Each structure stands twice: as C-alpha cells, then as structure tokens.
Amino acid sequence: DSVLVRMAWAFQARFPRASVGTASPSERTPLSRGVHGFGGRWLVNGSGKGVAAITLRPPQTARVLGVSCKLEQLLVSVDEPANLCATLQLR
C-alpha cells in the first residue's frame, strides 16, 4: 500500500501507492549519479540504465539530506523498470 524509496542517508520518500498518477520506463539516460533535483522533480539513481519515471498526484514529501522537500516527479533507477511501473499502476 505504500512505496519507500531510499538512497542511503541522502534521500528518503514514503508515499501511498494510490498517489502514483503515472509510472513508465524513461527513455532518458541520465549522465549523473546520486540525488539531484529542484522544484519537486528528483532523480535518485546509481545507474544511467533502468530509469523509471513516477509522477505523484497529489505531490508528496521527501527528505533530502534530512530536509523536507516537495516530490511531484521521481526518476529512479531500478533493475526492472517495466515491472516496477506495472506494479505501481495496479489498482
């Protein structure tokens, strides 16, 4: 019922699965690794491959370096983005 996304001490978000508006594998290949974001859009990745794009409605809250911030879109690297996206959109 809830989704937890973490990257060590740098990023943490927990939100209800029902708040997932859209989820799809991303065609973009980010050059950077780590936690990056601004204005509600966050990239959390350890790889440039297997990135899933998740849009949240309504926006949720995440913690970056311990500081609370808005989370509207999350780009996250996973082993199987298509499977994650399908699971998140099951109702």
C-alpha positions as CSV (number, residue, x, y, z in Angstrom):
1,D,0.0,0.0,0.0
2,S,3.0,2.3,0.4
3,V,6.1,2.9,-1.6
4,L,9.5,3.5,0.1
5,V,12.4,5.0,-1.9
6,R,15.8,5.4,-0.2
7,M,19.3,6.2,-1.2
8,A,21.5,5.7,1.9
9,W,21.3,8.9,4.0
10,A,20.8,11.3,1.1
11,F,17.2,10.6,0.1
12,Q,14.1,9.1,1.6
13,A,10.4,9.2,0.5
14,R,7.4,7.2,1.6
15,F,4.1,7.7,-0.2
16,P,0.9,5.8,-0.7
17,R,0.8,3.7,-3.9
18,A,-2.6,5.3,-4.6
19,S,-0.8,8.7,-5.1
20,V,1.0,7.3,-8.2
21,G,-0.5,9.2,-11.1
22,T,1.7,7.7,-13.9
23,A,4.7,5.4,-14.0
24,S,6.6,4.5,-17.1
25,P,10.1,3.5,-18.1
26,S,12.1,6.6,-19.0
27,E,13.8,6.9,-22.4
28,R,16.2,9.4,-20.8
29,T,19.7,8.3,-19.8
30,P,21.0,10.5,-17.0
31,L,24.7,11.3,-17.0
32,S,24.9,12.0,-13.3
33,R,24.5,9.5,-10.4
34,G,23.2,10.2,-6.9
35,V,20.4,12.5,-5.8
36,H,19.6,15.6,-7.8
37,G,16.5,17.7,-8.0
38,F,14.7,21.0,-7.8
39,G,11.1,22.2,-7.7
40,G,9.6,18.9,-6.9
41,R,11.4,16.8,-9.6
42,W,14.0,14.4,-8.2
43,L,16.5,12.0,-9.8
44,V,17.6,9.2,-7.5
45,N,19.9,6.8,-9.3
46,G,23.0,4.7,-9.0
47,S,22.9,3.9,-12.7
48,G,22.0,5.5,-16.0
49,K,20.2,2.4,-17.1
50,G,16.8,1.2,-16.0
51,V,15.2,4.5,-15.0
52,A,11.5,4.7,-14.1
53,A,9.6,8.0,-14.2
54,I,6.9,8.3,-11.5
55,T,4.5,11.2,-11.3
56,L,2.7,11.7,-8.0
57,R,-0.8,13.2,-7.6
58,P,-1.1,15.0,-5.2
59,P,2.5,15.9,-4.6
60,Q,4.2,14.2,-1.7
61,T,7.0,14.9,0.7
62,A,10.6,13.6,0.5
63,R,13.6,14.2,2.7
64,V,16.9,15.1,1.0
65,L,19.9,15.3,3.4
66,G,17.3,15.4,6.2
67,V,15.5,18.4,4.8
68,S,11.8,18.1,3.8
69,C,11.0,18.9,0.2
70,K,8.2,18.6,-2.3
71,L,8.1,15.5,-4.5
72,E,6.0,15.7,-7.7
73,Q,8.1,13.6,-10.1
74,L,10.6,10.9,-9.2
75,L,13.1,9.4,-11.7
76,V,14.6,6.4,-10.1
77,S,17.0,3.7,-11.4
78,V,15.8,0.1,-10.8
79,D,16.7,-3.4,-12.1
80,E,13.4,-3.8,-14.0
81,P,11.6,-0.5,-14.6
82,A,8.8,-2.0,-16.6
83,N,7.9,-4.4,-13.8
84,L,8.0,-1.6,-11.2
85,C,5.8,0.6,-13.3
86,A,3.2,-2.1,-13.9
87,T,3.1,-3.0,-10.2
88,L,2.7,0.7,-9.2
89,Q,-0.2,1.1,-11.5
90,L,-2.2,-2.0,-10.4
91,R,-5.3,-0.9,-8.6
